[in-house]
């Protein structure tokens, strides 16, 4: 994928099926993380709880050919009774979203609030 200056451009360039997922996911993340910084970081849309882009990263979305990954930086520390979060690199965990039907706003909001709290607790140390 090409390099994009902002999240709007990134989403606009996605194929329609993935763009629908990203468009549905974005307001859920923004509502769950008021005051967070939404920006492109390492070629993906990210949300940070810190005072600058890339500081205290909470989550990201990244499009692949057939799905959008929604990942939480400290996702392996998030309580997930649903079992949908899959562990990935370091402390991260993710879920693959193939359509808007894969998005659960209430569940994702719970995850996001936990992930944000983990980041703000880490900052306070």
JOSUL-V450599 format. One record per residue. N is the residue number from 1. RES is the residue in three letters. PHI is phi in radians with two decimals (* if undefined). PSI is psi in degrees with one decimal (* if undefined). Layout:
[[N RES PHI PSI] [N RES PHI PSI]]
This chain:
[[1 UNK * 145.1] [2 UNK -1.18 167.8] [3 UNK -1.47 132.0] [4 UNK -2.08 145.5] [5 UNK -1.36 -28.3] [6 UNK -2.64 170.8] [7 UNK -1.16 -37.6] [8 UNK -0.99 -47.1] [9 UNK -1.13 -39.9] [10 UNK -1.03 -51.1] [11 UNK -1.14 -41.3] [12 UNK -1.07 -29.3] [13 UNK -1.46 -8.1] [14 UNK -1.29 151.1] [15 UNK -1.03 153.7] [16 UNK -0.91 -45.3] [17 UNK -1.11 -38.3] [18 UNK -1.37 -33.7] [19 UNK -1.07 -40.1] [20 UNK -1.03 -41.5] [21 UNK -1.13 -48.8] [22 UNK -1.10 -41.1] [23 UNK -1.13 -36.0] [24 UNK -1.32 -35.1] [25 UNK -1.31 -40.8] [26 UNK -0.94 -49.1] [27 UNK -1.17 -26.6] [28 UNK -1.14 -46.0] [29 UNK -1.11 -47.7] [30 UNK -1.08 -37.8] [31 UNK -1.22 -36.4] [32 UNK -1.34 -22.6] [33 UNK -2.14 60.6] [34 UNK -1.06 138.8] [35 UNK 1.45 -2.6] [36 UNK -1.32 165.2] [37 UNK -1.76 116.3] [38 UNK -1.66 124.3] [39 UNK -2.85 165.2] [40 UNK -1.40 131.2] [41 UNK -2.56 123.0] [42 UNK 0.93 43.1] [43 UNK 1.21 15.9] [44 UNK -2.34 149.3] [45 UNK -1.15 129.3] [46 UNK -2.32 161.3] [47 UNK -2.24 126.7] [48 UNK -2.02 142.7] [49 UNK -1.64 -6.4] [50 UNK -1.46 -170.0] [51 UNK -1.57 0.3] [52 UNK -2.62 160.4] [53 UNK -0.96 131.6] [54 UNK 1.47 -0.8] [55 UNK -1.74 127.6] [56 UNK 0.95 56.2] [57 UNK -1.09 135.1] [58 UNK -1.80 -50.1] [59 UNK -2.69 171.0] [60 UNK -2.60 162.5] [61 UNK -2.23 141.6] [62 UNK -2.51 127.3] [63 UNK -1.54 137.0] [64 UNK -2.04 -170.4] [65 UNK -1.17 -31.9] [66 UNK -2.25 5.7] [67 UNK -2.79 167.3] [68 UNK -1.98 127.1] [69 UNK -1.51 130.6] [70 UNK -1.95 114.4] [71 UNK -2.16 146.7] [72 UNK -1.97 129.1] [73 UNK -1.02 -41.4] [74 UNK -1.93 35.8] [75 UNK -1.06 -26.2] [76 UNK -1.25 -11.1] [77 UNK -1.78 1.3] [78 UNK -1.52 135.8] [79 UNK -1.23 125.1] [80 UNK -2.37 84.4] [81 UNK -1.13 -22.1] [82 UNK -1.25 -25.8] [83 UNK 1.31 10.4] [84 UNK -1.38 -29.1] [85 UNK -1.24 130.3] [86 UNK -1.86 131.0] [87 UNK -1.08 146.0] [88 UNK -2.45 -151.6] [89 UNK -0.96 142.9] [90 UNK 0.85 -117.0] [91 UNK -1.73 3.6] [92 UNK -1.30 157.7] [93 UNK -2.54 154.0] [94 UNK -2.54 167.5] [95 UNK -2.36 141.4] [96 UNK -1.67 127.9] [97 UNK -1.96 109.9] [98 UNK -1.63 -20.4] [99 UNK -2.70 170.3] [100 UNK -1.11 -22.6] [101 UNK -1.14 -19.5] [102 UNK -1.42 -7.5] [103 UNK -1.57 126.4] [104 UNK -2.07 98.2] [105 UNK -1.01 -43.0] [106 UNK -1.15 -45.5] [107 UNK -1.11 -47.3] [108 UNK -1.10 -36.1] [109 UNK -1.11 -42.2] [110 UNK -1.05 -46.1] [111 UNK -1.04 -47.7] [112 UNK -1.08 -41.4] [113 UNK -1.15 -39.6] [114 UNK -1.12 -45.2] [115 UNK -1.11 -40.7] [116 UNK -1.09 -44.5] [117 UNK -1.09 -36.4] [118 UNK -1.11 -39.7] [119 UNK -1.24 -41.3] [120 UNK -1.26 -30.4] [121 UNK -1.17 -40.6] [122 UNK -1.11 -35.7] [123 UNK -1.19 -35.4] [124 UNK -1.26 -18.2] [125 UNK -1.25 *]]
